[in-house]
């Protein structure tokens, strides 16, 4: 990704978040906060982001923010979900992690995000923790599931 892609990346991330009723049921103030958070993250962390593209269009992305073995983000445009883009992005990220010599990969999601949990399990992740955790972007406690895959 380049800095020039930040607006598109922010739009895709926010659209994916907004399309998930599990994540967006927290009111208009939360929607504004999350929209700004996606755009800020893309502008400040574009070097951490791996894009999923169809032709010239950005349709999804993943990021590794924080520790090297942690996949912090996976977002796919709602109209492109179910096409294998998320799976391809996570698989490519896992390949990168193995090449880097890492021994495991970690990822987490909202505990009620059954589609993401199922995707991660299909890709070899196992649930290692479920509980309440503070979400910096949402500014509140949310129920999370932490998962890992050992290489």
VMD Tcl script that builds the backbone (N, CA, C; Angstrom):
set m [mol new atoms 453]
animate dup $m
set s [atomselect $m all]
$s set {name element resname resid chain x y z} {
  {N N UNK 1 A 0.831 -1.171 0.000}
  {CA C UNK 1 A 0.000 0.000 0.000}
  {C C UNK 1 A 0.881 1.240 0.000}
  {N N UNK 2 A 0.393 2.285 -0.624}
  {CA C UNK 2 A 1.062 3.569 -0.568}
  {C C UNK 2 A 0.166 4.566 0.172}
  {N N UNK 3 A 0.730 5.678 0.552}
  {CA C UNK 3 A -0.037 6.710 1.250}
  {C C UNK 3 A -1.219 7.185 0.406}
  {N N UNK 4 A -1.084 7.137 -0.910}
  {CA C UNK 4 A -2.161 7.574 -1.802}
  {C C UNK 4 A -3.396 6.674 -1.715}
  {N N UNK 5 A -3.230 5.459 -1.210}
  {CA C UNK 5 A -4.348 4.515 -1.083}
  {C C UNK 5 A -5.142 4.700 0.209}
  {N N UNK 6 A -4.708 5.580 1.088}
  {CA C UNK 6 A -5.280 5.669 2.436}
  {C C UNK 6 A -6.784 5.931 2.438}
  {N N UNK 7 A -7.264 6.828 1.590}
  {CA C UNK 7 A -8.700 7.111 1.588}
  {C C UNK 7 A -9.508 5.887 1.184}
  {N N UNK 8 A -9.053 5.182 0.154}
  {CA C UNK 8 A -9.765 3.971 -0.277}
  {C C UNK 8 A -9.742 2.899 0.803}
  {N N UNK 9 A -8.601 2.740 1.448}
  {CA C UNK 9 A -8.473 1.756 2.523}
  {C C UNK 9 A -9.396 2.117 3.681}
  {N N UNK 10 A -9.430 3.384 4.048}
  {CA C UNK 10 A -10.329 3.826 5.110}
  {C C UNK 10 A -11.781 3.569 4.772}
  {N N UNK 11 A -12.178 3.840 3.524}
  {CA C UNK 11 A -13.567 3.597 3.093}
  {C C UNK 11 A -13.922 2.118 3.155}
  {N N UNK 12 A -13.019 1.256 2.676}
  {CA C UNK 12 A -13.282 -0.191 2.693}
  {C C UNK 12 A -13.414 -0.680 4.131}
  {N N UNK 13 A -12.500 -0.288 5.005}
  {CA C UNK 13 A -12.562 -0.717 6.397}
  {C C UNK 13 A -13.836 -0.273 7.074}
  {N N UNK 14 A -14.199 0.986 6.886}
  {CA C UNK 14 A -15.415 1.487 7.519}
  {C C UNK 14 A -16.646 0.808 6.952}
  {N N UNK 15 A -16.709 0.600 5.644}
  {CA C UNK 15 A -17.871 -0.059 5.029}
  {C C UNK 15 A -18.039 -1.474 5.568}
  {N N UNK 16 A -16.928 -2.188 5.722}
  {CA C UNK 16 A -16.995 -3.554 6.263}
  {C C UNK 16 A -17.473 -3.526 7.713}
  {N N UNK 17 A -16.957 -2.602 8.497}
  {CA C UNK 17 A -17.380 -2.478 9.892}
  {C C UNK 17 A -18.867 -2.123 9.963}
  {N N UNK 18 A -19.295 -1.138 9.171}
  {CA C UNK 18 A -20.675 -0.653 9.213}
  {C C UNK 18 A -21.681 -1.698 8.732}
  {N N UNK 19 A -21.237 -2.611 7.871}
  {CA C UNK 19 A -22.144 -3.632 7.344}
  {C C UNK 19 A -22.382 -4.774 8.320}
  {N N UNK 20 A -21.601 -4.840 9.396}
  {CA C UNK 20 A -21.726 -5.931 10.360}
  {C C UNK 20 A -22.575 -5.462 11.540}
  {N N UNK 21 A -23.809 -5.969 11.654}
  {CA C UNK 21 A -24.684 -5.502 12.740}
  {C C UNK 21 A -24.122 -5.781 14.132}
  {N N UNK 22 A -23.269 -6.765 14.269}
  {CA C UNK 22 A -22.649 -7.061 15.556}
  {C C UNK 22 A -21.776 -5.889 15.999}
  {N N UNK 23 A -21.098 -5.274 15.045}
  {CA C UNK 23 A -20.125 -4.238 15.369}
  {C C UNK 23 A -20.707 -2.829 15.384}
  {N N UNK 24 A -21.786 -2.592 14.650}
  {CA C UNK 24 A -22.217 -1.204 14.472}
  {C C UNK 24 A -23.488 -0.844 15.227}
  {N N UNK 25 A -23.843 -1.581 16.235}
  {CA C UNK 25 A -25.083 -1.342 16.969}
  {C C UNK 25 A -24.874 -0.419 18.181}
  {N N UNK 26 A -23.927 0.492 18.096}
  {CA C UNK 26 A -23.567 1.303 19.255}
  {C C UNK 26 A -23.895 2.781 19.102}
  {N N UNK 27 A -24.672 3.171 18.081}
  {CA C UNK 27 A -25.130 4.548 17.957}
  {C C UNK 27 A -24.319 5.410 17.005}
  {N N UNK 28 A -24.879 6.597 16.696}
  {CA C UNK 28 A -24.305 7.502 15.705}
  {C C UNK 28 A -22.938 8.040 16.127}
  {N N UNK 29 A -22.763 8.315 17.415}
  {CA C UNK 29 A -21.459 8.811 17.866}
  {C C UNK 29 A -20.357 7.793 17.602}
  {N N UNK 30 A -20.676 6.525 17.832}
  {CA C UNK 30 A -19.690 5.463 17.594}
  {C C UNK 30 A -19.368 5.376 16.107}
  {N N UNK 31 A -20.376 5.510 15.252}
  {CA C UNK 31 A -20.152 5.449 13.804}
  {C C UNK 31 A -19.163 6.532 13.374}
  {N N UNK 32 A -19.346 7.736 13.850}
  {CA C UNK 32 A -18.424 8.834 13.493}
  {C C UNK 32 A -17.018 8.551 14.015}
  {N N UNK 33 A -16.914 8.044 15.230}
  {CA C UNK 33 A -15.611 7.742 15.819}
  {C C UNK 33 A -14.886 6.667 15.010}
  {N N UNK 34 A -15.608 5.625 14.618}
  {CA C UNK 34 A -14.988 4.515 13.886}
  {C C UNK 34 A -14.590 4.950 12.477}
  {N N UNK 35 A -15.434 5.731 11.803}
  {CA C UNK 35 A -15.084 6.216 10.462}
  {C C UNK 35 A -13.753 6.989 10.527}
  {N N UNK 36 A -13.635 7.894 11.472}
  {CA C UNK 36 A -12.402 8.668 11.629}
  {C C UNK 36 A -11.226 7.768 11.980}
  {N N UNK 37 A -11.471 6.751 12.802}
  {CA C UNK 37 A -10.415 5.828 13.216}
  {C C UNK 37 A -9.846 5.061 12.020}
  {N N UNK 38 A -10.712 4.594 11.125}
  {CA C UNK 38 A -10.238 3.870 9.937}
  {C C UNK 38 A -9.378 4.774 9.058}
  {N N UNK 39 A -9.837 5.980 8.822}
  {CA C UNK 39 A -9.076 6.886 7.957}
  {C C UNK 39 A -7.749 7.277 8.597}
  {N N UNK 40 A -7.744 7.520 9.883}
  {CA C UNK 40 A -6.500 7.867 10.588}
  {C C UNK 40 A -5.522 6.693 10.552}
  {N N UNK 41 A -6.030 5.475 10.821}
  {CA C UNK 41 A -5.160 4.292 10.811}
  {C C UNK 41 A -4.506 4.123 9.441}
  {N N UNK 42 A -5.294 4.231 8.376}
  {CA C UNK 42 A -4.754 4.042 7.020}
  {C C UNK 42 A -3.690 5.084 6.693}
  {N N UNK 43 A -3.905 6.322 7.097}
  {CA C UNK 43 A -2.932 7.379 6.808}
  {C C UNK 43 A -1.651 7.228 7.621}
  {N N UNK 44 A -1.781 6.809 8.868}
  {CA C UNK 44 A -0.620 6.731 9.756}
  {C C UNK 44 A 0.139 5.415 9.658}
  {N N UNK 45 A -0.514 4.361 9.182}
  {CA C UNK 45 A 0.089 3.021 9.219}
  {C C UNK 45 A 0.111 2.334 7.860}
  {N N UNK 46 A 0.156 3.101 6.776}
  {CA C UNK 46 A 0.032 2.493 5.456}
  {C C UNK 46 A 1.118 1.466 5.170}
  {N N UNK 47 A 2.247 1.542 5.843}
  {CA C UNK 47 A 3.319 0.562 5.611}
  {C C UNK 47 A 3.003 -0.805 6.217}
  {N N UNK 48 A 2.019 -0.863 7.109}
  {CA C UNK 48 A 1.645 -2.118 7.776}
  {C C UNK 48 A 0.541 -2.867 7.043}
  {N N UNK 49 A -0.024 -2.267 6.014}
  {CA C UNK 49 A -1.238 -2.768 5.375}
  {C C UNK 49 A -0.919 -3.518 4.091}
  {N N UNK 50 A -1.570 -4.682 3.944}
  {CA C UNK 50 A -1.486 -5.487 2.722}
  {C C UNK 50 A -2.849 -5.388 2.038}
  {N N UNK 51 A -2.845 -5.010 0.760}
  {CA C UNK 51 A -4.088 -4.788 0.030}
  {C C UNK 51 A -4.577 -6.033 -0.690}
  {N N UNK 52 A -5.890 -6.124 -0.801}
  {CA C UNK 52 A -6.553 -7.075 -1.682}
  {C C UNK 52 A -7.210 -6.262 -2.781}
  {N N UNK 53 A -6.864 -6.545 -4.021}
  {CA C UNK 53 A -7.380 -5.757 -5.140}
  {C C UNK 53 A -8.007 -6.655 -6.190}
  {N N UNK 54 A -9.051 -6.129 -6.815}
  {CA C UNK 54 A -9.623 -6.722 -8.020}
  {C C UNK 54 A -9.448 -5.685 -9.110}
  {N N UNK 55 A -8.595 -5.996 -10.069}
  {CA C UNK 55 A -8.230 -4.989 -11.057}
  {C C UNK 55 A -7.498 -3.866 -10.351}
  {N N UNK 56 A -7.989 -2.664 -10.503}
  {CA C UNK 56 A -7.388 -1.492 -9.862}
  {C C UNK 56 A -8.126 -1.086 -8.590}
  {N N UNK 57 A -9.163 -1.839 -8.231}
  {CA C UNK 57 A -10.002 -1.475 -7.086}
  {C C UNK 57 A -9.534 -2.169 -5.801}
  {N N UNK 58 A -9.380 -1.399 -4.726}
  {CA C UNK 58 A -9.069 -1.952 -3.415}
  {C C UNK 58 A -10.362 -2.509 -2.838}
  {N N UNK 59 A -10.376 -3.827 -2.564}
  {CA C UNK 59 A -11.602 -4.473 -2.089}
  {C C UNK 59 A -11.436 -5.068 -0.693}
  {N N UNK 60 A -10.224 -5.052 -0.167}
  {CA C UNK 60 A -9.987 -5.571 1.172}
  {C C UNK 60 A -8.574 -5.273 1.604}
  {N N UNK 61 A -8.330 -5.489 2.891}
  {CA C UNK 61 A -6.986 -5.276 3.416}
  {C C UNK 61 A -6.814 -5.959 4.763}
  {N N UNK 62 A -5.570 -6.215 5.047}
  {CA C UNK 62 A -5.181 -6.739 6.350}
  {C C UNK 62 A -3.988 -5.922 6.838}
  {N N UNK 63 A -3.805 -5.924 8.154}
  {CA C UNK 63 A -2.685 -5.177 8.735}
  {C C UNK 63 A -2.088 -5.965 9.884}
  {N N UNK 64 A -0.821 -5.676 10.136}
  {CA C UNK 64 A -0.103 -6.254 11.279}
  {C C UNK 64 A 0.424 -5.101 12.112}
  {N N UNK 65 A -0.373 -4.646 13.036}
  {CA C UNK 65 A 0.021 -3.559 13.927}
  {C C UNK 65 A 0.372 -4.159 15.277}
  {N N UNK 66 A 1.468 -3.728 15.838}
  {CA C UNK 66 A 1.878 -4.235 17.143}
  {C C UNK 66 A 2.925 -5.317 16.994}
  {N N UNK 67 A 2.781 -6.370 17.761}
  {CA C UNK 67 A 3.766 -7.455 17.732}
  {C C UNK 67 A 3.755 -8.163 16.387}
  {N N UNK 68 A 4.911 -8.662 15.990}
  {CA C UNK 68 A 5.084 -9.254 14.650}
  {C C UNK 68 A 4.170 -10.429 14.380}
  {N N UNK 69 A 3.768 -11.165 15.427}
  {CA C UNK 69 A 2.937 -12.354 15.220}
  {C C UNK 69 A 1.441 -12.052 15.286}
  {N N UNK 70 A 1.073 -10.774 15.308}
  {CA C UNK 70 A -0.318 -10.373 15.491}
  {C C UNK 70 A -0.897 -9.759 14.216}
  {N N UNK 71 A -2.000 -10.318 13.739}
  {CA C UNK 71 A -2.759 -9.762 12.621}
  {C C UNK 71 A -3.842 -8.892 13.247}
  {N N UNK 72 A -3.693 -7.588 13.123}
  {CA C UNK 72 A -4.583 -6.664 13.826}
  {C C UNK 72 A -5.875 -6.390 13.080}
  {N N UNK 73 A -5.873 -6.560 11.764}
  {CA C UNK 73 A -7.036 -6.161 10.974}
  {C C UNK 73 A -7.251 -7.078 9.782}
  {N N UNK 74 A -8.518 -7.297 9.481}
  {CA C UNK 74 A -8.947 -7.877 8.212}
  {C C UNK 74 A -10.287 -7.240 7.889}
  {N N UNK 75 A -10.345 -6.565 6.754}
  {CA C UNK 75 A -11.570 -5.896 6.321}
  {C C UNK 75 A -11.753 -6.120 4.831}
  {N N UNK 76 A -12.956 -6.537 4.448}
  {CA C UNK 76 A -13.290 -6.757 3.036}
  {C C UNK 76 A -14.569 -5.991 2.732}
  {N N UNK 77 A -14.566 -5.290 1.624}
  {CA C UNK 77 A -15.742 -4.539 1.187}
  {C C UNK 77 A -16.975 -5.450 1.212}
  {N N UNK 78 A -18.092 -4.978 1.747}
  {CA C UNK 78 A -19.284 -5.833 1.856}
  {C C UNK 78 A -19.714 -6.473 0.539}
  {N N UNK 79 A -19.613 -5.749 -0.566}
  {CA C UNK 79 A -20.057 -6.338 -1.840}
  {C C UNK 79 A -19.077 -7.376 -2.378}
  {N N UNK 80 A -17.898 -7.480 -1.776}
  {CA C UNK 80 A -16.901 -8.463 -2.207}
  {C C UNK 80 A -16.697 -9.584 -1.195}
  {N N UNK 81 A -17.469 -9.577 -0.126}
  {CA C UNK 81 A -17.342 -10.648 0.861}
  {C C UNK 81 A -17.889 -11.954 0.286}
  {N N UNK 82 A -17.305 -13.051 0.716}
  {CA C UNK 82 A -17.721 -14.363 0.234}
  {C C UNK 82 A -17.024 -14.803 -1.037}
  {N N UNK 83 A -16.097 -14.004 -1.530}
  {CA C UNK 83 A -15.377 -14.332 -2.768}
  {C C UNK 83 A -13.992 -14.916 -2.515}
  {N N UNK 84 A -13.625 -15.085 -1.240}
  {CA C UNK 84 A -12.317 -15.636 -0.901}
  {C C UNK 84 A -11.240 -14.592 -0.699}
  {N N UNK 85 A -11.595 -13.314 -0.720}
  {CA C UNK 85 A -10.601 -12.248 -0.571}
  {C C UNK 85 A -10.011 -12.251 0.832}
  {N N UNK 86 A -10.860 -12.353 1.843}
  {CA C UNK 86 A -10.374 -12.401 3.220}
  {C C UNK 86 A -9.469 -13.595 3.444}
  {N N UNK 87 A -9.877 -14.733 2.939}
  {CA C UNK 87 A -9.072 -15.943 3.064}
  {C C UNK 87 A -7.715 -15.768 2.374}
  {N N UNK 88 A -7.718 -15.177 1.186}
  {CA C UNK 88 A -6.463 -14.961 0.455}
  {C C UNK 88 A -5.556 -13.984 1.193}
  {N N UNK 89 A -6.131 -12.929 1.752}
  {CA C UNK 89 A -5.325 -11.959 2.488}
  {C C UNK 89 A -4.698 -12.573 3.740}
  {N N UNK 90 A -5.491 -13.317 4.498}
  {CA C UNK 90 A -4.947 -13.949 5.707}
  {C C UNK 90 A -3.911 -15.002 5.324}
  {N N UNK 91 A -4.191 -15.792 4.293}
  {CA C UNK 91 A -3.232 -16.819 3.857}
  {C C UNK 91 A -1.907 -16.195 3.432}
  {N N UNK 92 A -1.959 -15.086 2.702}
  {CA C UNK 92 A -0.726 -14.401 2.288}
  {C C UNK 92 A 0.027 -13.855 3.502}
  {N N UNK 93 A -0.713 -13.337 4.469}
  {CA C UNK 93 A -0.078 -12.817 5.681}
  {C C UNK 93 A 0.569 -13.949 6.474}
  {N N UNK 94 A -0.102 -15.094 6.553}
  {CA C UNK 94 A 0.468 -16.253 7.250}
  {C C UNK 94 A 1.745 -16.729 6.552}
  {N N UNK 95 A 1.754 -16.722 5.220}
  {CA C UNK 95 A 2.972 -17.098 4.480}
  {C C UNK 95 A 4.116 -16.147 4.827}
  {N N UNK 96 A 3.825 -14.846 4.860}
  {CA C UNK 96 A 4.853 -13.864 5.223}
  {C C UNK 96 A 5.400 -14.150 6.622}
  {N N UNK 97 A 4.509 -14.460 7.543}
  {CA C UNK 97 A 4.924 -14.714 8.931}
  {C C UNK 97 A 5.827 -15.941 9.021}
  {N N UNK 98 A 5.492 -16.979 8.268}
  {CA C UNK 98 A 6.330 -18.186 8.263}
  {C C UNK 98 A 7.713 -17.877 7.694}
  {N N UNK 99 A 7.754 -17.129 6.580}
  {CA C UNK 99 A 9.028 -16.742 5.962}
  {C C UNK 99 A 9.874 -15.942 6.945}
  {N N UNK 100 A 9.223 -15.130 7.769}
  {CA C UNK 100 A 9.937 -14.340 8.779}
  {C C UNK 100 A 10.424 -15.191 9.948}
  {N N UNK 101 A 10.065 -16.475 9.966}
  {CA C UNK 101 A 10.517 -17.367 11.022}
  {C C UNK 101 A 9.668 -17.360 12.278}
  {N N UNK 102 A 8.494 -16.770 12.198}
  {CA C UNK 102 A 7.616 -16.756 13.370}
  {C C UNK 102 A 7.085 -18.159 13.651}
  {N N UNK 103 A 6.781 -18.429 14.892}
  {CA C UNK 103 A 6.307 -19.752 15.308}
  {C C UNK 103 A 4.798 -19.830 15.479}
  {N N UNK 104 A 4.143 -18.647 15.471}
  {CA C UNK 104 A 2.691 -18.634 15.610}
  {C C UNK 104 A 2.147 -17.347 15.006}
  {N N UNK 105 A 0.832 -17.350 14.780}
  {CA C UNK 105 A 0.105 -16.156 14.353}
  {C C UNK 105 A -1.073 -15.983 15.295}
  {N N UNK 106 A -1.342 -14.727 15.650}
  {CA C UNK 106 A -2.475 -14.419 16.524}
  {C C UNK 106 A -3.417 -13.458 15.820}
  {N N UNK 107 A -4.701 -13.581 16.155}
  {CA C UNK 107 A -5.733 -12.708 15.602}
  {C C UNK 107 A -6.874 -12.685 16.598}
  {N N UNK 108 A -7.667 -11.621 16.571}
  {CA C UNK 108 A -8.852 -11.615 17.425}
  {C C UNK 108 A -9.996 -10.917 16.717}
  {N N UNK 109 A -11.201 -11.073 17.286}
  {CA C UNK 109 A -12.404 -10.472 16.729}
  {C C UNK 109 A -13.448 -10.350 17.820}
  {N N UNK 110 A -14.502 -9.641 17.517}
  {CA C UNK 110 A -15.634 -9.552 18.436}
  {C C UNK 110 A -16.204 -10.959 18.613}
  {N N UNK 111 A -16.551 -11.314 19.838}
  {CA C UNK 111 A -17.000 -12.680 20.141}
  {C C UNK 111 A -18.271 -13.076 19.396}
  {N N UNK 112 A -19.091 -12.109 18.999}
  {CA C UNK 112 A -20.319 -12.434 18.268}
  {C C UNK 112 A -20.130 -12.418 16.751}
  {N N UNK 113 A -18.916 -12.183 16.281}
  {CA C UNK 113 A -18.645 -12.142 14.848}
  {C C UNK 113 A -18.387 -13.568 14.350}
  {N N UNK 114 A -19.461 -14.328 14.261}
  {CA C UNK 114 A -19.361 -15.753 13.933}
  {C C UNK 114 A -18.731 -16.019 12.569}
  {N N UNK 115 A -18.987 -15.150 11.597}
  {CA C UNK 115 A -18.391 -15.336 10.276}
  {C C UNK 115 A -16.880 -15.250 10.315}
  {N N UNK 116 A -16.352 -14.270 11.040}
  {CA C UNK 116 A -14.893 -14.130 11.155}
  {C C UNK 116 A -14.300 -15.304 11.919}
  {N N UNK 117 A -14.943 -15.695 13.000}
  {CA C UNK 117 A -14.443 -16.833 13.784}
  {C C UNK 117 A -14.392 -18.084 12.920}
  {N N UNK 118 A -15.448 -18.315 12.159}
  {CA C UNK 118 A -15.503 -19.489 11.275}
  {C C UNK 118 A -14.384 -19.417 10.218}
  {N N UNK 119 A -14.183 -18.237 9.619}
  {CA C UNK 119 A -13.115 -18.064 8.627}
  {C C UNK 119 A -11.760 -18.377 9.241}
  {N N UNK 120 A -11.485 -17.817 10.397}
  {CA C UNK 120 A -10.193 -18.034 11.037}
  {C C UNK 120 A -9.993 -19.502 11.410}
  {N N UNK 121 A -11.053 -20.160 11.880}
  {CA C UNK 121 A -10.942 -21.587 12.182}
  {C C UNK 121 A -10.693 -22.396 10.912}
  {N N UNK 122 A -11.364 -22.039 9.824}
  {CA C UNK 122 A -11.139 -22.729 8.550}
  {C C UNK 122 A -9.697 -22.568 8.070}
  {N N UNK 123 A -9.045 -21.472 8.481}
  {CA C UNK 123 A -7.662 -21.222 8.091}
  {C C UNK 123 A -6.651 -21.775 9.090}
  {N N UNK 124 A -7.139 -22.494 10.111}
  {CA C UNK 124 A -6.240 -23.176 11.033}
  {C C UNK 124 A -6.065 -22.529 12.392}
  {N N UNK 125 A -6.804 -21.478 12.690}
  {CA C UNK 125 A -6.721 -20.838 14.002}
  {C C UNK 125 A -7.612 -21.567 15.002}
  {N N UNK 126 A -7.216 -21.524 16.260}
  {CA C UNK 126 A -7.995 -22.084 17.364}
  {C C UNK 126 A -8.246 -20.991 18.392}
  {N N UNK 127 A -9.399 -21.048 19.027}
  {CA C UNK 127 A -9.721 -20.083 20.082}
  {C C UNK 127 A -8.884 -20.409 21.309}
  {N N UNK 128 A -8.231 -19.379 21.843}
  {CA C UNK 128 A -7.409 -19.556 23.042}
  {C C UNK 128 A -7.915 -18.727 24.222}
  {N N UNK 129 A -8.854 -17.798 23.967}
  {CA C UNK 129 A -9.373 -16.956 25.046}
  {C C UNK 129 A -10.659 -16.286 24.591}
  {N N UNK 130 A -11.585 -16.122 25.518}
  {CA C UNK 130 A -12.811 -15.368 25.275}
  {C C UNK 130 A -13.089 -14.549 26.522}
  {N N UNK 131 A -13.329 -13.246 26.345}
  {CA C UNK 131 A -13.620 -12.403 27.497}
  {C C UNK 131 A -13.767 -10.946 27.103}
  {N N UNK 132 A -13.908 -10.114 28.096}
  {CA C UNK 132 A -14.089 -8.681 27.889}
  {C C UNK 132 A -12.724 -8.007 27.768}
  {N N UNK 133 A -12.630 -7.060 26.823}
  {CA C UNK 133 A -11.396 -6.327 26.586}
  {C C UNK 133 A -11.748 -4.922 26.110}
  {N N UNK 134 A -10.934 -3.956 26.495}
  {CA C UNK 134 A -11.154 -2.584 26.055}
  {C C UNK 134 A -10.776 -2.444 24.585}
  {N N UNK 135 A -11.671 -1.844 23.802}
  {CA C UNK 135 A -11.405 -1.543 22.398}
  {C C UNK 135 A -11.006 -0.081 22.289}
  {N N UNK 136 A -9.741 0.223 21.949}
  {CA C UNK 136 A -9.321 1.621 21.829}
  {C C UNK 136 A -10.129 2.392 20.779}
  {N N UNK 137 A -10.421 1.761 19.636}
  {CA C UNK 137 A -11.143 2.476 18.586}
  {C C UNK 137 A -12.592 2.755 18.975}
  {N N UNK 138 A -13.197 1.844 19.739}
  {CA C UNK 138 A -14.583 2.039 20.157}
  {C C UNK 138 A -14.670 2.773 21.497}
  {N N UNK 139 A -13.582 2.780 22.247}
  {CA C UNK 139 A -13.571 3.470 23.525}
  {C C UNK 139 A -14.445 2.814 24.573}
  {N N UNK 140 A -14.560 1.491 24.521}
  {CA C UNK 140 A -15.417 0.780 25.468}
  {C C UNK 140 A -14.984 -0.679 25.586}
  {N N UNK 141 A -15.517 -1.373 26.574}
  {CA C UNK 141 A -15.269 -2.800 26.735}
  {C C UNK 141 A -16.153 -3.574 25.762}
  {N N UNK 142 A -15.580 -4.564 25.098}
  {CA C UNK 142 A -16.329 -5.440 24.201}
  {C C UNK 142 A -15.908 -6.883 24.454}
  {N N UNK 143 A -16.798 -7.807 24.144}
  {CA C UNK 143 A -16.456 -9.217 24.282}
  {C C UNK 143 A -15.642 -9.637 23.068}
  {N N UNK 144 A -14.475 -10.195 23.313}
  {CA C UNK 144 A -13.552 -10.564 22.247}
  {C C UNK 144 A -13.239 -12.053 22.297}
  {N N UNK 145 A -12.797 -12.566 21.169}
  {CA C UNK 145 A -12.254 -13.910 21.048}
  {C C UNK 145 A -10.842 -13.754 20.513}
  {N N UNK 146 A -9.888 -14.339 21.205}
  {CA C UNK 146 A -8.493 -14.355 20.745}
  {C C UNK 146 A -8.211 -15.752 20.186}
  {N N UNK 147 A -7.545 -15.772 19.051}
  {CA C UNK 147 A -7.250 -17.023 18.372}
  {C C UNK 147 A -5.780 -17.059 17.994}
  {N N UNK 148 A -5.266 -18.273 17.817}
  {CA C UNK 148 A -3.880 -18.399 17.348}
  {C C UNK 148 A -3.730 -19.630 16.483}
  {N N UNK 149 A -2.680 -19.597 15.688}
  {CA C UNK 149 A -2.276 -20.732 14.871}
  {C C UNK 149 A -0.783 -20.935 15.123}
  {N N UNK 150 A -0.415 -22.163 15.479}
  {CA C UNK 150 A 0.985 -22.489 15.695}
  {C C UNK 150 A 1.505 -23.116 14.402}
  {N N UNK 151 A 2.685 -22.641 13.972}
  {CA C UNK 151 A 3.265 -23.142 12.715}
  {C C UNK 151 A 4.125 -24.357 12.990}
}
mol reanalyze $m
mol bondsrecalc $m
mol representation Tube
mol addrep $m
